[in-house]
């Protein structure tokens, strides 16, 4: 059984994307390599968008749950 591949975090994807862009901007990259890097960058952008969407959905759910919460008066147990 092969180990599960760890999901890339938003921060990891963004860091990799920034490094990729920097290397592409150097001007010393052949066209074929630029195309490969562009493809890789597109995948990283998609990963970032997915992680942001997941976070947005989680925050929205938490906000909805918080809106449903209600406070009740404290009544200590009578011993």
TORKOL-4160 file (C-alpha; in steps of 0.2 Angstrom, whole numbers, padded with zeros to 4 digits, m for minus):
79
<pt num="1" X="0000" Y="0000" Z="0000"/>
<pt num="2" X="0007" Y="0017" Z="m0005"/>
<pt num="3" X="0007" Y="0031" Z="0007"/>
<pt num="4" X="m0006" Y="0045" Z="0004"/>
<pt num="5" X="0001" Y="0060" Z="m0005"/>
<pt num="6" X="0001" Y="0075" Z="0007"/>
<pt num="7" X="m0011" Y="0089" Z="0001"/>
<pt num="8" X="m0002" Y="0105" Z="m0004"/>
<pt num="9" X="m0006" Y="0120" Z="0008"/>
<pt num="10" X="m0011" Y="0137" Z="0002"/>
<pt num="11" X="0005" Y="0144" Z="0008"/>
<pt num="12" X="0016" Y="0130" Z="0000"/>
<pt num="13" X="0007" Y="0133" Z="m0017"/>
<pt num="14" X="0009" Y="0152" Z="m0016"/>
<pt num="15" X="0028" Y="0150" Z="m0011"/>
<pt num="16" X="0031" Y="0138" Z="m0026"/>
<pt num="17" X="0021" Y="0150" Z="m0037"/>
<pt num="18" X="0031" Y="0165" Z="m0032"/>
<pt num="19" X="0047" Y="0155" Z="m0035"/>
<pt num="20" X="0041" Y="0150" Z="m0052"/>
<pt num="21" X="0037" Y="0167" Z="m0057"/>
<pt num="22" X="0054" Y="0174" Z="m0052"/>
<pt num="23" X="0063" Y="0160" Z="m0062"/>
<pt num="24" X="0052" Y="0164" Z="m0077"/>
<pt num="25" X="0056" Y="0183" Z="m0076"/>
<pt num="26" X="0074" Y="0180" Z="m0076"/>
<pt num="27" X="0075" Y="0180" Z="m0095"/>
<pt num="28" X="0087" Y="0166" Z="m0096"/>
<pt num="29" X="0073" Y="0152" Z="m0098"/>
<pt num="30" X="0071" Y="0144" Z="m0115"/>
<pt num="31" X="0053" Y="0145" Z="m0123"/>
<pt num="32" X="0049" Y="0126" Z="m0120"/>
<pt num="33" X="0054" Y="0128" Z="m0102"/>
<pt num="34" X="0043" Y="0143" Z="m0100"/>
<pt num="35" X="0028" Y="0134" Z="m0107"/>
<pt num="36" X="0031" Y="0120" Z="m0094"/>
<pt num="37" X="0033" Y="0132" Z="m0080"/>
<pt num="38" X="0017" Y="0141" Z="m0086"/>
<pt num="39" X="0008" Y="0125" Z="m0085"/>
<pt num="40" X="0015" Y="0121" Z="m0068"/>
<pt num="41" X="0010" Y="0139" Z="m0062"/>
<pt num="42" X="m0008" Y="0136" Z="m0069"/>
<pt num="43" X="m0009" Y="0121" Z="m0058"/>
<pt num="44" X="m0002" Y="0130" Z="m0043"/>
<pt num="45" X="m0015" Y="0145" Z="m0046"/>
<pt num="46" X="m0029" Y="0132" Z="m0046"/>
<pt num="47" X="m0023" Y="0124" Z="m0030"/>
<pt num="48" X="m0022" Y="0141" Z="m0022"/>
<pt num="49" X="m0040" Y="0145" Z="m0028"/>
<pt num="50" X="m0046" Y="0128" Z="m0021"/>
<pt num="51" X="m0038" Y="0131" Z="m0004"/>
<pt num="52" X="m0046" Y="0149" Z="m0003"/>
<pt num="53" X="m0063" Y="0142" Z="m0008"/>
<pt num="54" X="m0062" Y="0129" Z="0006"/>
<pt num="55" X="m0057" Y="0142" Z="0019"/>
<pt num="56" X="m0071" Y="0153" Z="0013"/>
<pt num="57" X="m0084" Y="0139" Z="0014"/>
<pt num="58" X="m0078" Y="0134" Z="0031"/>
<pt num="59" X="m0079" Y="0152" Z="0038"/>
<pt num="60" X="m0096" Y="0154" Z="0030"/>
<pt num="61" X="m0102" Y="0138" Z="0039"/>
<pt num="62" X="m0094" Y="0145" Z="0056"/>
<pt num="63" X="m0103" Y="0161" Z="0054"/>
<pt num="64" X="m0120" Y="0153" Z="0050"/>
<pt num="65" X="m0117" Y="0141" Z="0066"/>
<pt num="66" X="m0113" Y="0156" Z="0076"/>
<pt num="67" X="m0129" Y="0166" Z="0071"/>
<pt num="68" X="m0139" Y="0151" Z="0076"/>
<pt num="69" X="m0131" Y="0150" Z="0093"/>
<pt num="70" X="m0141" Y="0157" Z="0108"/>
<pt num="71" X="m0137" Y="0162" Z="0125"/>
<pt num="72" X="m0147" Y="0154" Z="0140"/>
<pt num="73" X="m0147" Y="0161" Z="0158"/>
<pt num="74" X="m0135" Y="0152" Z="0169"/>
<pt num="75" X="m0144" Y="0141" Z="0182"/>
<pt num="76" X="m0133" Y="0133" Z="0195"/>
<pt num="77" X="m0138" Y="0115" Z="0200"/>
<pt num="78" X="m0146" Y="0115" Z="0216"/>
<pt num="79" X="m0137" Y="0102" Z="0227"/>
